[in-house]
Amino acid sequence: MLVLASGSPRRRELLKRLRLDYEVRAADIDESPHLGEQPTALARRLAETKAVAVSGDLVLAADTVVARGATLYAKPADEADAARMLRELAGRDHVVITGVALASRGRVVVRALASHVSMRVFTEQEIAAYVASGDPLDKAGAYAVQNEQFRPVERLTGCRCNVVGFPIGVVGGLLREAGVEPPVAEAAACPYGAFSPADCCSRT
């Protein structure tokens, strides 16, 4: 049985679209970055740590990092922290990196995918209303690209599922390497109708 080592509802929803049977066993780990750790290295390390922290024959885990230059944006500590992040990201570009790890038969394979995001400019009133909705509080960078009310993103280059936190192209590739064929192909499973092997798959 496939195990998803994440309590994220977004990851559960995207994995369901591949029509795989799985169970959820959320990993509880310290997600603090190491001193000087680069965003891709952090995403890969945390995904791998989550995958090995949970028992199971086939364990899938992911971690998403938002970075603007050398500044990393994790999940906000509270509403004030969420508002701060949104002010810093507003009208600027950043990178979203998701690490995905699959642990199977004593072996862990890790991949990472990056997408480039340009945010629109927000008013203070928009930030206050969005923070009050509670939506930013469990998300790296304090925003959800898929939020239809706030619509934080002006332009996105790369995989949209990656920015949501679960690049199904990377997930599908890892599962096939482990001998598991998803019943639904990634292109059909993508809820945004924007799947591209060039943008949505990775071997890094």
Secondary structure, 3 states (H helix, E strand, C coil): CEEECCCCHHHHHHHHCCCCCEEECCCCCCCCCCCCCCHHHHHHHHHHHHHHHCCCCEEEEEEEEEEECCEEECCCCCHHHHHHHHHHHCCCEEEEEEEEEEEECCEEEEEEEEEEEEECCCCHHHHHHHHHHCHHHHCHHHCCCCCCCCCCEEEEECCHHHHHCCCHHHHHHHHHHCCCCCCCCHHHHCCCCCCCHHHHCCCC
